[in-house]
């Protein structure tokens, strides 16, 4: 049987659940996923769990807080002025707590997201941490095919 190596192409079912056990992603009841190890579709810690596993394996991993998506970084919680938000986005749109807002990268070639945590008259507090940063997760996988 084929084993997962760097660069392997995989067909698999997987489930990612948060600390409360609720599914964040679950492909077991739908079509399997296809991905390439090293292609960036999974967090590197989850890819590391797959290394060496043989085709047909079904296994569950418990990843401790911060391992899958890194620790929470308090420096990534930032106030952004209303003036800057007007320059970057749609000034007529109100910001709501819990909303995810996309920002352009400085070079304009990509984007990144922040979650609105607090709204004031002249600023908005954004959390730019990954939503699962600092959170333990369960990663269950069934390897269907390994090329």
Secondary structure by P-SEA (a helix, b strand, c coil): ccccccbbbbbbcbbbbcccccccccccccbbbbbccccccccaaaaaaaccccccccbbbbbccccccccccccccccccaaaaaacccccccccccbbbbbbccccccbbbbbbccccccbbbbbcccccccbbbbbbbbbcccc
